[in-house]
Amino acid sequence: MGSKLAAQLVSAGHEAHWVPEGRSEASKARADEAGLIGTPFAEAVRAADAVLCSCAPQGAVDIARQVGREGFTGLYVEANPLSPASLDAARSAVPEATFVDAGVVGPPPIGGPSPTHLMLSGTAAAEVAALWAGTAVTPMVVGAEPGAASAAKSSYALYNKGKAALAVLAFQLAEKHGVTEALVAQQTRADGGSLKDPALPEQLRGVAWRWGPEFDELAETLDAAGLDGDAARALRQVWSGLS
């Protein structure tokens, strides 16, 4: 997702840098395709007007701390699915920066039929939205204070990925009893869209390593709102089983 968001910035005429140190060949290929400029971390941060952090949630706070140690004073766009506590930790880690909370909903932005919404909140949300003007990313300013964008992203992720977790469990149960075909036959029902492909559990194995920690953050987000965080913790076990 990060390389695709950055590619849209390049298409809008912005110069986008990334840090290749420690990254895989696949990541380097995606960066080259996106037109990103490989730059050492400290140099990239010092020269940047804006830093976009889009990664697996378990790495978000550490990246913010690394950026903060460089004394960054520009726009810091935190685009990861974080709980209020994790978001506060990230914000505190970049005290000199202008902090903008963000959340991506939808597929990677490539101009397809399903829109990619970039939820934004904070005093400089409109300024960040303008960076993607005219691109395949659709910015949505959802609040004046950090936290609103993460809440919007978390709400949709809980529904969308929670539904996927339930479908995985349903396929696993059906397979145990040899009735997978009977389950797939229910895909024609209005509420059966997730039951089309019995290979879904295997397909989602590759994202379970990052969806699991995302459900940890969702559980804490629900707790903070006075809601049932244990529901997300239970679904988290589906991703633990696929990892």
C-alpha positions in Angstrom: 0.0 0.0 0.0 2.8 2.5 0.9 4.5 2.2 -2.5 1.1 2.7 -4.3 0.3 5.8 -2.2 3.7 7.2 -3.0 3.4 6.4 -6.7 0.3 8.6 -6.7 2.3 11.4 -5.2 4.9 11.0 -7.9 2.1 11.1 -10.5 1.0 14.4 -9.0 4.4 15.9 -9.6 5.9 15.4 -6.1 9.4 14.0 -5.4 9.0 10.9 -3.2 11.9 9.2 -1.3 12.0 5.9 0.4 14.6 4.1 2.6 15.9 0.9 0.9 18.1 -0.2 3.8 17.0 -3.6 5.1 14.2 -4.0 2.6 13.6 -7.0 0.4 14.2 -7.2 -3.4 10.4 -7.3 -3.8 10.1 -4.0 -1.9 12.9 -2.5 -4.1 11.1 -3.6 -7.2 7.9 -1.9 -6.1 9.7 1.3 -5.2 11.4 1.4 -8.6 8.0 0.8 -10.3 6.6 3.7 -8.3 9.3 6.1 -9.3 10.6 6.5 -5.7 14.1 7.7 -4.9 16.2 5.5 -2.6 17.7 7.6 0.2 19.4 6.9 3.5 17.0 7.4 6.4 18.5 10.4 8.1 19.0 12.2 4.8 15.5 11.4 3.7 13.9 12.8 6.9 16.0 15.9 7.0 15.1 16.9 3.5 11.4 16.0 3.6 8.5 18.4 3.8 6.3 15.5 4.7 6.8 12.0 6.0 4.2 9.3 5.3 4.3 6.3 7.5 2.4 3.3 6.0 3.4 0.0 7.4 2.2 -3.0 9.5 0.8 -1.5 12.7 3.4 -3.3 14.9 6.1 -1.1 13.4 4.4 2.3 13.4 5.4 3.7 16.8 9.1 2.7 16.3 9.2 4.4 13.0 7.7 7.6 14.5 10.4 7.4 17.2 13.2 7.1 14.6 11.8 10.1 12.7 11.4 12.1 15.9 15.1 11.5 16.8 16.0 13.3 13.6 14.2 16.4 14.8 11.7 16.3 12.0 9.6 19.5 11.9 7.4 19.0 8.8 4.1 17.1 8.2 4.0 13.7 9.8 1.2 11.5 8.3 0.5 8.5 10.4 -1.4 6.2 8.0 -1.5 3.0 10.1 -4.5 1.3 11.8 -3.7 2.2 15.4 -5.5 2.3 18.7 -5.8 5.6 20.6 -2.9 4.6 22.9 -0.6 3.7 20.0 -1.6 6.8 18.1 -0.8 8.9 21.1 2.6 7.2 21.4 3.3 7.9 17.7 2.3 11.5 18.1 4.4 12.0 21.2 7.4 10.6 19.3 7.4 13.4 16.8 6.9 16.5 19.1 8.3 19.0 16.6 6.2 17.8 13.6 2.7 18.7 12.6 0.9 15.4 13.2 -1.9 14.2 10.8 -3.8 11.1 11.6 -4.6 9.0 8.5 -6.2 5.7 7.5 -6.5 4.0 4.1 -9.8 2.3 3.2 -10.0 0.3 0.0 -7.6 -1.3 -2.4 -4.2 0.1 -3.5 -4.8 3.2 -5.6 -4.5 2.1 -9.3 -7.5 3.8 -10.7 -9.8 0.7 -10.5 -13.6 0.7 -9.9 -13.3 0.6 -6.1 -12.1 3.9 -4.7 -9.2 4.3 -2.3 -10.2 6.6 0.5 -7.5 8.3 2.5 -9.2 9.3 5.8 -7.5 12.4 7.4 -7.8 14.3 10.6 -5.8 17.0 12.3 -5.2 20.7 11.9 -3.3 20.2 8.7 -5.5 17.5 7.2 -6.6 19.7 4.3 -2.9 20.4 3.5 -2.2 16.7 3.3 -5.3 16.1 1.2 -4.1 18.6 -1.3 -0.9 16.5 -1.9 -3.0 13.8 -3.6 -5.2 16.2 -5.6 -6.0 14.8 -9.1 -4.8 11.3 -8.3 -6.4 7.9 -7.8 -6.5 8.5 -4.1 -9.6 10.2 -2.7 -8.8 12.1 0.5 -11.6 12.5 3.1 -11.1 15.0 5.9 -13.1 13.4 8.7 -12.1 15.5 11.8 -10.2 18.4 13.2 -8.3 16.3 15.8 -6.0 13.2 15.4 -7.9 10.1 16.2 -10.9 10.6 13.9 -9.2 9.1 10.9 -8.0 6.1 12.8 -11.5 5.6 14.1 -13.0 5.7 10.6 -10.4 3.2 9.3 -10.8 0.9 12.4 -14.6 0.9 12.1 -14.5 -0.3 8.5 -11.6 -2.7 9.1 -13.5 -4.3 12.0 -16.5 -4.9 9.6 -14.6 -5.9 6.5 -11.8 -8.0 8.0 -14.0 -9.4 10.7 -16.3 -10.7 8.0 -13.3 -12.3 6.3 -12.3 -13.9 9.6 -15.7 -15.4 10.1 -15.6 -16.7 6.5 -12.2 -18.4 7.2 -13.7 -20.1 10.3 -16.8 -21.2 8.3 -14.6 -22.8 5.6 -12.4 -24.5 8.2 -15.5 -25.9 10.0 -17.1 -27.1 6.7 -13.9 -28.8 5.6 -13.7 -30.7 8.9 -17.1 -32.2 8.2 -16.7 -32.6 4.4 -19.5 -30.1 3.6 -17.5 -27.4 1.8 -19.6 -27.7 -1.4 -22.7 -27.2 0.6 -21.3 -24.0 2.2 -20.1 -22.6 -1.2 -23.6 -23.2 -2.6 -24.8 -20.5 -0.2 -22.9 -17.8 -2.1 -25.9 -17.0 -4.1 -27.7 -15.6 -1.0 -27.6 -11.8 -0.5 -25.4 -12.3 2.5 -23.2 -15.0 1.1 -20.6 -13.1 -1.0 -17.7 -14.1 1.2 -18.4 -17.8 0.6 -17.5 -17.9 -3.1 -14.0 -19.3 -2.7 -13.1 -22.2 -0.4 -9.4 -21.3 -1.0 -10.0 -18.1 1.0 -8.1 -19.3 4.2 -5.0 -20.1 2.2 -5.2 -16.9 0.3 -5.4 -14.9 3.5 -2.4 -16.7 5.1 -0.1 -14.2 3.4 -1.6 -11.2 5.2 -2.4 -12.8 8.6 1.0 -11.6 10.0 -0.2 -8.0 9.7 -4.0 -8.4 10.1 -3.4 -10.1 13.5 -1.7 -7.1 15.0 -4.3 -4.9 13.4 -7.0 -6.8 15.4 -4.9 -6.2 18.6 -5.2 -2.5 17.9 -8.9 -2.8 17.1 -9.5 -4.6 20.4 -7.8 -1.7 22.3 -9.8 0.8 20.2 -13.1 -0.9 21.2 -12.0 -1.0 24.8 -11.2 2.8 24.8 -14.7 3.4 23.4 -16.3 1.4 26.1 -17.3 -1.4 23.7 -16.5 -5.1 23.5 -12.8 -5.4 22.7 -13.0 -9.1 23.4 -15.0 -9.6 20.2 -11.9 -8.4 18.2 -9.6 -10.5 20.4 -11.5 -13.6 19.5 -11.3 -12.9 15.8 -7.6 -12.2 16.2 -7.2 -15.9 16.9 -8.2 -16.7 13.4 -5.2 -14.8 12.0 -2.9 -16.3 14.7 -3.9 -19.7 13.4 -3.1 -18.7 9.8 0.3 -17.1 10.6 
